[in-house]
Amino acid sequence: MDVARAIETRQSVVKVKQEPVPRELIERILESAVHAPNHKITEPWRFHVFTGRGRGALAKARAETARLMAEEEGEDEALARGRISRERKKAFRAPVVVAVISRAGRDEVETKENYAACCAAVQNMLLTAHALGLGAIWRTGPVAYHPYMRRFFALESGDSIVGYLYIGYPDMGGRMRRRRPASEFTVWHEG
C-alpha cells in the first residue's frame, strides 16, 4: 500500500476478531516502530506484547489497578466490582495488545523528545498494521497512568506509558473519516 494512501485511509478499529495474529506480522509491526525518528538515536521505546493467555497478566494488573482506584475514590462495592470487571475485559478486546513505553531521557528536553519519538513509533505501527490488513486502535485512559501499572511494567522515574495498541483482524466496516484540510491549521511565513 502506498504510504500516502495508508495515511489517508487508516482509521481506529474498535472491533476486531479474536482470531490469532501470526507472530511474524506482529514482529513486522514492531520493526516498523524502531524506524521512527528519534533525536540523538536514543531508541527510547520498549514494547510489551500480550497474546493468547499472556493477556491474563495484563488483565490482572488492570483489574487490580481498577480496584485500587475505586478504593482511592471511595467508590461503593457494587460500582467497584463493575469497574474491575470492565478493566479486566479490556485486556481481551483484541488478540494482541502491545504496550508502548517511553524511556526517560538524560534531562527534561530529551524525555519530551523521547516521548514524541515513541508517538511517531506508534503511528508507524498503526500504519503498518493497516497496510497488513489488520485493524488497530491506540488507547490509554486513567488506568495506564496509575502507579500500580508503572510498577507492573517496572517503569523508572521519568518513563511513560505511551499507549496500548489493540491489534487484530477487523470485524467492522470502514467509515467516513472527518478531517478538516491542513489549510485550516496553517500559517505560512514566506519571504
C-alpha positions in Angstrom: 0.0 0.0 0.0 1.3 3.5 -0.9 2.3 5.4 2.2 0.1 8.4 1.4 -2.9 6.1 0.8 -2.2 4.3 4.1 -2.1 7.6 6.0 -5.4 8.8 4.4 -7.3 5.5 4.9 -6.0 4.3 8.3 -8.6 4.5 11.0 -9.1 3.3 14.5 -10.6 -0.1 14.5 -12.6 -0.6 17.7 -13.9 -4.1 16.9 -11.6 -6.9 15.9 -12.0 -10.7 15.6 -10.4 -12.9 18.2 -8.6 -14.9 15.5 -4.8 -15.1 16.4 -2.5 -12.8 14.5 0.7 -14.6 13.3 3.8 -13.6 15.3 5.6 -12.6 12.1 3.0 -9.9 11.4 3.4 -8.5 14.9 7.2 -8.6 14.5 6.8 -6.6 11.3 4.7 -4.0 13.1 7.3 -3.8 15.9 10.1 -3.5 13.4 8.3 -0.5 11.8 8.2 1.2 15.1 12.0 1.3 15.6 12.4 3.2 12.3 10.6 6.2 13.8 12.8 9.4 14.0 14.4 9.9 17.4 16.8 12.7 18.2 20.3 11.5 19.0 19.2 7.9 18.2 18.1 7.4 21.8 15.9 4.5 20.8 13.6 5.2 23.8 10.9 2.7 23.0 10.1 -0.5 24.8 7.4 -2.9 23.9 5.4 -5.4 26.0 3.4 -7.8 23.7 0.5 -9.7 25.2 -1.1 -12.5 23.2 -3.2 -15.6 24.0 -3.2 -16.5 27.7 -0.4 -13.9 28.2 -3.1 -11.3 28.2 -4.1 -12.7 31.5 -1.2 -10.9 33.3 -2.3 -7.6 31.8 -6.0 -8.3 32.8 -5.0 -9.0 36.4 -2.9 -5.8 36.5 -5.7 -3.7 35.0 -8.2 -5.2 37.4 -6.0 -4.6 40.5 -5.4 -1.0 39.3 -9.2 -0.5 38.9 -9.7 -1.9 42.4 -7.1 0.5 43.9 -8.6 3.4 42.0 -12.1 2.6 43.3 -10.8 2.4 46.8 -8.9 5.7 46.5 -12.1 7.3 45.2 -14.3 5.8 47.9 -16.5 4.1 45.3 -19.1 1.7 46.7 -18.6 -2.0 46.4 -21.1 -2.7 43.6 -19.8 0.0 41.4 -16.2 -1.1 42.1 -17.0 -4.7 41.0 -18.3 -3.4 37.7 -15.3 -1.2 37.2 -12.9 -4.0 38.0 -14.7 -6.4 35.6 -14.6 -3.8 32.7 -10.9 -3.2 33.2 -10.1 -6.9 33.2 -12.1 -7.5 30.0 -10.1 -4.7 28.2 -7.0 -7.0 28.0 -9.1 -9.4 25.9 -10.7 -7.0 23.5 -8.1 -7.9 20.8 -5.9 -11.0 20.2 -2.8 -8.8 20.5 -2.1 -5.9 23.0 1.1 -4.0 22.7 2.1 -1.7 25.5 4.4 1.0 24.2 6.7 2.5 26.8 8.9 5.7 26.5 12.1 5.7 28.5 13.2 8.8 30.3 15.9 10.9 28.8 19.0 12.4 30.4 17.1 15.6 31.0 13.6 17.1 30.7 14.1 18.0 27.0 15.4 14.6 26.0 12.5 13.0 27.9 10.0 15.0 25.9 11.8 14.2 22.7 11.8 10.5 23.6 8.0 10.6 24.2 7.5 12.3 20.9 9.6 9.7 19.2 7.5 6.9 20.7 4.4 8.6 19.4 5.9 8.6 16.0 6.7 4.9 16.5 3.1 4.2 17.4 2.0 5.9 14.2 4.4 3.7 12.2 2.9 0.7 14.0 -0.7 1.8 13.2 0.1 2.4 9.5 2.0 -1.0 9.2 -0.9 -2.8 10.8 -3.3 -1.1 8.4 -1.1 -2.0 5.4 -1.0 -5.6 6.5 -4.8 -5.8 6.6 -5.1 -5.6 10.4 -7.1 -3.3 12.5 -5.7 -1.4 15.4 -6.6 1.3 17.9 -4.4 3.3 20.3 -5.8 3.7 23.8 -4.6 4.8 27.2 -7.1 6.0 29.9 -6.6 6.7 33.6 -5.6 3.1 34.5 -2.5 3.5 32.2 -1.1 6.2 34.4 -1.7 4.8 37.8 1.4 3.9 40.0 0.3 0.3 40.1 0.7 0.0 36.3 4.0 1.8 36.5 5.2 -0.9 38.9 3.7 -3.7 36.7 5.8 -2.5 33.8 8.8 -1.8 36.0 9.0 1.8 34.9 11.7 4.0 36.2 11.3 7.7 37.1 10.5 9.7 34.0 9.4 6.6 31.9 5.9 6.8 30.5 3.3 4.5 29.1 2.6 6.0 25.7 -0.3 3.7 25.0 -1.8 0.3 24.4 -2.3 -0.8 20.8 -5.1 -3.3 20.4 -4.5 -5.3 17.2 -6.4 -7.9 15.3 -8.3 -8.6 12.1 -11.1 -6.0 11.6 -14.6 -7.1 12.5 -16.3 -3.9 11.3 -16.7 -2.0 8.1 -14.9 1.2 7.2 -16.5 4.5 7.9 -16.1 8.0 6.7 -13.3 9.9 8.3 -13.8 13.5 9.1 -10.7 15.6 8.8 -10.5 19.3 8.1 -7.9 20.4 5.5 -4.5 21.3 6.6 -5.0 24.8 5.3 -7.3 25.5 8.3 -4.5 24.9 10.7 -1.6 26.5 8.7 0.1 29.9 8.9 2.6 30.5 6.1 5.7 32.6 6.7 7.2 33.3 3.3 9.9 35.6 2.1 
